[in-house]
Amino acid sequence: MKPWHIATTTSAVLFIRTLNSFEKFPADPGYDYLLLASLNGASSWFELDPYLHFGAHFLSWLASFAPLDDQAIALSLLVNAVWSIITAGIFSILRNDRFSPIVATLSALTLPFCPAAAESSLANVGNLKWPMLILAMIAASSNQITRSPTLFGSYFLITGLSNPLTPIVLLPLLINRHQFDAAERKKFTVPMISLTASFLVQAIIVGQSGLTSGSNIDKTYGPWEGMGVFWWAGLFGPSLVSLGVLIICIRFRSNLMSPQLIRLTSAGLAIAVISYFYGGIADRYFVAPMVLSWISVICLISGVLQNKARQIKTFMISIAALLFAIPTVYWFDAMWFLTAGPKWSEQVSTARLTCKEKTGSATLRIGDGSIELPCSYILDN
């Protein structure tokens, strides 16, 4: 199995999961990022919402070069491509850390198969920051960090300029650094500077209120009447799984894989807790903790059974994969937030007809909302 196999598989999975949403914009962020990109060009990369979200704005800028009718499809393709590159990166890191092909493959595929992503993350450029953070967490927990510090440092910088919660990556990074001697610890300088610099940029530009407030929507911190299994599982599942894996890792701390697992599991637990305090109960905050907890379980089974027969290890990992498949199958397709509303191309066609009647603007539906665009913009694009 090669990284490009993982990327191709991820692209196929994401395409199938988003068949009903591929040609639409979700209500949040809607068409706003693309409109900013079309009007402001490259300067839109650094727009605030309320913090810097470089990754999402950069992809929106790329998609803005497509014809107006095709921009929803173009942006979906770009988001899926980044997810595919991230899964290939996860696979490569784990393989270089000497995990078996099946462990690396299943771990990487937890991202495209993550059930929590079905609510509002699939092919949604606004939630691109969570897969980016997942890869950063895995990289910081990896033994490979000292081999390519500049590469990882550059990635940490980009992620930090896209997600205000990226400083959490310092937790596994500092734990990782502690494992090395003085000479090797110097190689952590660039990654740590990148994380610190991106945080300072966010803090200086956005300010404390912007960093700590998250999005401008109302937040829910307590359960509501009729709160379903999806929300209960997303809220408590990753934390409980990560905590359980962490306890087992400490119990089997002599195991060669335990130090790396402790770093990875600690990162997953930290992001679960901090995400809750940052944004409350919201599906987008479930994705990173869920993926990291699932990867921890897979790697734990591999580590605990490393001296067992290969068939036993494969069997146990397969059992875990089947258990993970239950919620994935149930919450596989993109949900209403991503599928609501008509196709973007149909809205553009209708808007063009409206504009030909000499009106100054036209309203296009997006999800359960809408956006009003000038006819000059619609007809010129």
N, C-alpha and C positions, 0 to 999 in steps of 0.2 A: 504494500500500500504506500502510495506517494502523496505528498501534500496536494498535488493537483487533483488526485482522485477524490480527496476529501472536499476540496473546493467545488468540484463538479457535482458531487452528491448533495452538498449543501444547497447549491443553486437549484437543483431539481426539487429538493424537498421544499424550499421556500416558494418556488413557483407554484407547486401543487397547493400549498397551504394558503396562498394568496390569490387563487384563481378568481375569487369573487370580489377582490379589492384591488387587484393589480392596476386597473385603469381609473382608480379614484384617488382623491386626496382625502385623508382623514380630517375631521373637523379641527383638530389641533395637530400641527400648526396650520393646517389648511393650505392656502396658496400664498400666504404671507411671505415666506422665505424666498419663493421663486419671484414674486413681484419685486421684492427688494433687490434681488440679484439682477433682474432685468433692468431696473431703473438705475441702480447704483454701481453695477459691475463688481469688480474685485473688492471694492471698499465694503461690500455687503458681508464679506467674510468676518468682519469684526463688529457686526451689529449685536446689540444687547437684547436678551430675551429671558429674564432680566440680566442674565450673565452672558459671558462669551460662550458661543457654541460653534466654534470654528468648523468642526467636522460637518455639521448639518448645513451650515451656510456655504461651505465650499462645494458640497455635492449639489446643492440647489443652484449654485452659480453654473456648474457644469450642465445641469439639466436645462437651464434657461436658454441655452443655445439651440435646443430642439424646437421645432415648430410648436406653436401654442397648443394645437390639438394633441400632440404627442408628449407633452411635458410630464403628465402623470405617469405614463409608461416609462419614460426615460428616467425619472427620479426613482421609481420602484426598482428598475434594473440596476441603477447605481447603488442603491441601498443594499440590495441583495448581493451585489458584487463585493461590497465591503464586508458584509457578514461572511461571505465565502472565504475571503482573504483571512479574516480573523479566525475562522475555524481551521484553516490550513496552518495558521500560525500556532494555534493551540496544539495541533497534532505534531508539528515540527518540534516545539519546545519539549513536549512530553517524550517524544521519541529520542531526542538528544539527551534527555535525562534518563534514558535507558528503560523506559517503560515499554512493555511489549506492544506490538502493533495493534492488538485487539483493545488494549487499555487506552492507548492513544486515540484510536479511531472512535471508540464509544464515547470517550471523554469529549472529543471535539464535536461530535454530533449531538451532544446534549444541548448545544446552543440552538441549532435550527429546529430541534424537536421540542424545545422548552414549551410546556403548555401555557405558562403565564404570558408568553409573547403573543398569544392569539388575541388577547383583548385589545391591545393598542400599539404593539411594538413591531409587528411584521410589516416590512416594507414602509415603515414610517420614519422619515428622516429626522423627525423631532426626537425620537427615542434611540437614535444611533449611538448616543453617548454610553448606553449601558453595555452593549457588546464590546465597545472600545475599552471600557473600564474592566470588563472581565479578562480580556487579554492582558491588560496592564497588571492585574492582580496575579495572574498565572506567571507572567514574566518575572515579576518581583519575587515570587516564591521559588523560582527555578534556580537550579545550579548553573544555568547558562548565562546568568547576568554578568559574570566576570569575563566571559568570552567576547561579548559584544556590548560593552558598556555604552559606547557612543550611539549605537543603533537603538538600544533600549531607552537610553536617555532622550533621544529624539522623539521616540514614540510616546514616552511619558509626557513630554512637553506638549505635543499635539493633543493628547488625551486630556491633559490638565487645562488646556484652553478650550476644551469642549464640554467638560463636566466639572462642576465645582466640588464634587465629592472625591476627586482624584487624590487629594492628600492622604486618603485612607491607605493608598498604596505604600506609604512610608512604613506602615506597620509590618507587613511581611518583608519589606526591603531591609528594615533595621534588624529584624530577627535573623534574616538571611546573612546580613553583614557580620553579625556576631559569631557566625560559624567559621569565619575565615581568619587567617593570620594577618598581621599588620600590613604586609606587602599587598595581599589580595584585597584588603579593605579599601585601599586607595582607588581601586577600580569602581567602587560604588559612588565615587565623588560626582561624576557626571550625571548618573541617574538621580541622585539626591538633589543636585543643583537644579536639574530640570523640573522636578516636582515642586521644589521650593519656589523657583522662578515663576512657574505657571500659576501657583497659588497667589503669589504676590501681585501678579498682573491682574488676576481676577479680583483680588481684594481692593487694589488701588483703583481700578476702572469702575468696578461695580459698586464697591463699598460693602460694609458689613451687612446692611439690610438686604442687599441684593443677593449676597451669597447664602444667607441663612433663610431667606423667604421661599426659595424654590420658585415654582410657577405662581402666577397671580390668582389661580383658582382656589376655591375654598378647600380646606383640608379636613379629613375625617380621621380622628384618632381612636374612636371607640366603635365597637360593632353596632350595626343597625338591625332593625327588625327584619327577619327573613334573610339575613346575610348567608349566602350559599357556601357550599363546600369549596368552590374555587377560591373564595376570599379567605376563608379560614385556613385552607391549605397553604395559600401563598403567604399569609401573615405569619403563621407559626411553623409550618413544615420545614423550610430551609434552616431556621435557627435551631430547631430541635435536632435535625439531622447533623448539622455542623457541630453542635455541642456534643452529641453522641460520638461522632467520629473523633473529636478532639480528646475526649475522655479515653477512648480506646487507644489512640496514638500515645498518650502519656503512659498508659498501662503497658504498652509494648514499645517503650521508648528505645529499647536496644535494637529494634528493627532498623535496618539501613534506610528504609524509606520514611521513617517517622519524622525526622527533622523537616523535610520538605512538606510532608502532609500537615504538620503542625502549622507551618507558615500559611499554607493554602487554606486550611480550615479556619484558622484565626481570621484570615482576611474575609472569608465568607461570612463568618459570624459577625464581624465588625460592620460590614456593609449592610447586613440585614438590620442590625440595631440602629445604626446611624441613619439609614434610609427612612426608617419608621419615624424617627424624631424630626427628620428633615421634611418629609412630605406626607406623613400619615399613612393610611391604608389606601394604597393605589397600586394597580397591577403593574405599572412600569417599574415600581420599586421592588417587585418580586423577582424579576428576570435574573439579575446578577446573583443574588443570594441563592436562588434555586439552581442555577447552572453550576455554581461553585460547590454547592453541597452535593450535587449528584456526582460531579467529578471527584470529590473527596471520597465518596463511597466506593466508586470504581477503583480508585487508586489504593484505598485501604484494603479492599479485598485482595488486590494483587500483591500488596506488601505482606499482609498476614499469611497468605498462602504461597509465598515465593519459594518455599522449600518443598512444597507439595508437587504432585505430578501435574504436568501441564493440563491434562484432561480435567482434573479437579478444579484447577484455577479457572479454566475456560467455562466449566459448567456453572460455577458460582457467580462469575461475572455475567454470564448469560441470564441467570435467574434474576440478578439485580436489574439487568436491562429490560427484562420482561415486566418486572414490577414498575419500572419507570414508564414503560409503554402504556400502562393502563390510563393514567391521566393524559398522556400525550394523545392517545387515540380519541379520548372523550373530548378534549379541547384541542383538536387538531386544526380545523379550519379557522380562518380569520373571523372574528366576531363582529357584532353589529357596528361598533365604533369605526371599524375599518371598512365595512361593506355598505354602510348607509349612504343613501343618495344615488343619483344617476352617474353614469360614466362622464369623466371630464370632457372627452371629445364631443359627446352629445351636447353638453352644456355650451361648449365653444361654438358649435354649429348653430345652435339656437340663438346665441348672443350675436353672432355675425348677421343673422337674418334681422334681428332687432335693430342692430346698428345701421343697417342699410335703409331703415325707415327714417333716417336723419335724427335719431335720438342721440343724446350726448353720452349716455352710459347704458350698461346692461348689467343685470344681476345674474350671477351664476351660482347655482346651488352646490354646496360642499358639505357632505355628510348631512347633519340635521341643521346646518346653518347655511350661510351664503356670503358672497363677496360681490361688491359692485366695482366694475372696472370701466374705465373710460373707453368709449368706442374707438378712439384713436389708437389706443393700446391693442385692442382686440383685432382691429383691421390691419394693423401694421405687423402683427406677429402671426 
